[in-house]
Amino acid sequence: MGRTGLGMVYSGIYAMYAAGWITEHDLKVAKKVAYIMCGGDLTGSHRVTESYLLDLEREAFLSLRGEEKTLKRMEHTLKTGKPLRN
């Protein structure tokens, strides 16, 4: 979907944030997931490979892994089995 899809998904994500349904960190994670699902910042329609999408996913995971809030979420979920909304 590229940029077109990304714009649509981002508008929904920002609307959820503005309404108070998601936290600032949820916003950051959701934007990364949307970027992956839309195939990145592509123009027009492109066919992408599985390895391309996996590279996007890996990059997003590694960048989020360095965030303190992400680490706290991971630790909390592993300990309790429940998500942490921070």
Secondary structure as a PSIPRED ss2 file (coil, helix, strand):
# PSIPRED VFORMAT (PSIPRED V4.0)

   1 M C   1.000  0.000  0.000
   2 G H   0.000  1.000  0.000
   3 R H   0.000  1.000  0.000
   4 T H   0.000  1.000  0.000
   5 G H   0.000  1.000  0.000
   6 L H   0.000  1.000  0.000
   7 G H   0.000  1.000  0.000
   8 M H   0.000  1.000  0.000
   9 V H   0.000  1.000  0.000
  10 Y H   0.000  1.000  0.000
  11 S H   0.000  1.000  0.000
  12 G H   0.000  1.000  0.000
  13 I H   0.000  1.000  0.000
  14 Y H   0.000  1.000  0.000
  15 A H   0.000  1.000  0.000
  16 M H   0.000  1.000  0.000
  17 Y H   0.000  1.000  0.000
  18 A H   0.000  1.000  0.000
  19 A C   1.000  0.000  0.000
  20 G C   1.000  0.000  0.000
  21 W C   1.000  0.000  0.000
  22 I C   1.000  0.000  0.000
  23 T C   1.000  0.000  0.000
  24 E H   0.000  1.000  0.000
  25 H H   0.000  1.000  0.000
  26 D H   0.000  1.000  0.000
  27 L H   0.000  1.000  0.000
  28 K H   0.000  1.000  0.000
  29 V H   0.000  1.000  0.000
  30 A H   0.000  1.000  0.000
  31 K H   0.000  1.000  0.000
  32 K H   0.000  1.000  0.000
  33 V H   0.000  1.000  0.000
  34 A H   0.000  1.000  0.000
  35 Y H   0.000  1.000  0.000
  36 I H   0.000  1.000  0.000
  37 M H   0.000  1.000  0.000
  38 C C   1.000  0.000  0.000
  39 G C   1.000  0.000  0.000
  40 G C   1.000  0.000  0.000
  41 D C   1.000  0.000  0.000
  42 L C   1.000  0.000  0.000
  43 T C   1.000  0.000  0.000
  44 G C   1.000  0.000  0.000
  45 S C   1.000  0.000  0.000
  46 H C   1.000  0.000  0.000
  47 R C   1.000  0.000  0.000
  48 V C   1.000  0.000  0.000
  49 T C   1.000  0.000  0.000
  50 E H   0.000  1.000  0.000
  51 S H   0.000  1.000  0.000
  52 Y H   0.000  1.000  0.000
  53 L H   0.000  1.000  0.000
  54 L H   0.000  1.000  0.000
  55 D H   0.000  1.000  0.000
  56 L H   0.000  1.000  0.000
  57 E H   0.000  1.000  0.000
  58 R H   0.000  1.000  0.000
  59 E H   0.000  1.000  0.000
  60 A H   0.000  1.000  0.000
  61 F H   0.000  1.000  0.000
  62 L H   0.000  1.000  0.000
  63 S H   0.000  1.000  0.000
  64 L H   0.000  1.000  0.000
  65 R H   0.000  1.000  0.000
  66 G C   1.000  0.000  0.000
  67 E C   1.000  0.000  0.000
  68 E H   0.000  1.000  0.000
  69 K H   0.000  1.000  0.000
  70 T H   0.000  1.000  0.000
  71 L H   0.000  1.000  0.000
  72 K H   0.000  1.000  0.000
  73 R H   0.000  1.000  0.000
  74 M H   0.000  1.000  0.000
  75 E H   0.000  1.000  0.000
  76 H H   0.000  1.000  0.000
  77 T H   0.000  1.000  0.000
  78 L H   0.000  1.000  0.000
  79 K H   0.000  1.000  0.000
  80 T H   0.000  1.000  0.000
  81 G C   1.000  0.000  0.000
  82 K C   1.000  0.000  0.000
  83 P C   1.000  0.000  0.000
  84 L C   1.000  0.000  0.000
  85 R C   1.000  0.000  0.000
  86 N C   1.000  0.000  0.000
